[in-house]
């Protein structure tokens, strides 16, 4: 359905079930910032370790926008709730890089438990950057790999929907169907929301 974010949608973002692998097609508006903020705050509230993986400039811009809303990512870092990873440092280019990502996430999950965290919450731009550069195969491979990791984590994949062309629409749908939940910004602060398991393989 198409609607502004309802309490049920915000609840899904704030308190996703363990194993949630959601996708947000963002139009870059404040409504999407609210969705991201809700997701991150929920991770803090349930004592998860939060990992944000974004390009340097995007991460800085998001931090400024959230700080204006009263959510300070720097304070989350200082409080031991969040750490930031730059896609410039971890972007996969080969199959072995994806295998490394699987090991890295497992190690981070183990570390989170060792420091008293109850789980792992991830906000990720890696597969969407592959999609943006036209590498559909890599994006799908990463999303399939992520499906295997989701049992011990909660994930929100952030995709840029502002410049999505008609030619890429079928590719976007294929990626969306690899997630358990989907929110697509359609303008005017409204979203198209699918809140049921999207892949037949689940």
Secondary structure, 3 states (H helix, E strand, C coil): CEEECCHHHHHHHHCCCCCCEEEEEECCCHHHHHHHHHHHHHHHHCCEEEEEEECHHHHHHHHHHHHHCCCCHHHHHHCCCEEEEEHHHHCCCCHHHHHHHHHHHHHHHHHHHHCCCCEEEEEECHHHHHHHCCCHHHHHHHHHHHHHHHHHCEEEEEEECCCCCHHHHHHHHHHHCCCCEEEEEEECCEEEEECCCCCCCC
